[in-house]
Amino acid sequence: MFNEEELLGVLNSHGAIRKGHFKLSSGYHSDTYIQCMKILEHPSAANQIAITISEPYYDVPVDVVIAPAIGGMVLGFVVAQALNKRFVFAERAKGKMTLRRGFQLYKEEQVLIIDDVITKGGSIKEVVDLVNDSGAKIVGITCLIDRGEEKVFTRPLRSLLKISASSYEPELCPLCKKGIPLTSPGSRRL
Ligand SMILES: [Zn+2]
């Protein structure tokens, strides 16, 4: 189990949180870039994080953990492992969030939705719709880092850390105006 301070320390020491001028995969510019894989690539740290995230759900009847690909896959798997439950991931096919590879959600199943970093929650909203369409029930939405912006989904979100970072439309970006070089570390949206 990590407390908040330990978690922030471990994320910083692994370079998972960077300060500068970044182009996010959403197209927005930001002074902060978060890449959770820098920490999740280490299995023992990933497991510690998973145990910390899972703790509030030990007494909740969860049947299956679901995460959006690709960002949420590693964390989703280790959390499912900590809870000893099934894990499935949703991925975009022709622009629509779908279950492929034989994954299924069954009616009345209790589903925990997870992602590594949630900003506005566009992917999570799509996963919420997918779970609702399947007739399964959402028992919670959780993440490692909540970037603190207003969400496009209405359900409560639990997070281990809140990191408020400024993000700007490119035309309005004050970092661009200062001439600070822009880096594009993000992978392209699928
Ligand atoms: Zn900018």
Boltz pocket constraint, residues with backbone or C-beta under 6 A from the ligand:
constraints:
  - pocket:
      binder: B
      contacts: [[A, 21], [A, 22], [A, 29], [A, 30], [A, 170], [A, 173], [A, 174], [A, 175], [A, 176], [A, 177], [A, 182]]
      max_distance: 6.0
